Amino acid sequence: MTYLVNDKCIKCKLMDCVDVCPVDCFYEGKNMLVIKPDECIDCGVCEPECPVDAITADTVPGSEKWLELNKKYSDIWPNINEKKDPPEDHEKFRNEQNKFEKYFKENL
């Protein structure tokens, strides 16, 4: 099992999870974070820290898409190990649906 980040993080990018991760397995894209599955030690300390419930276990039904996305972009995006401020307008996106289709950016 590993943990992963889903589309609830997009345009919110709250980083409480980064602060508590003991192995620095978070990677930062333009408008979301991802977890590198091979680095995650499955400790679970990040999951309850996310105020928008964007972190889930890969055993949750429907998580296959997010596992692949986390794998792909954690190999491309830079590692992050310090909490940064969220985007100024993050609150207005907090409960929005279908954020991946609307806002995801590869920033390659």
C-alpha angles and dihedrals in degrees: 000000000000136000124247141184121242134195094284086083094059112113090356099070095171108177106205086116093059091056094058102038108115094199103039095236097154122109126195128227128179094274108006145029129238134195122231102232094206091056098042111102093199093241092140097214092126097056099071091042094065108095092199098046092242094143119078139158117264088239092072110109111260095023095117093092091051093046090056092046092050091049094049100046098039085064091053109032124072122265116253124202103163129067115248130190115275121242112287093243097044095118094065091058097044098102100023118129128223094022093155093061093043105040116009114132123192093199092196 
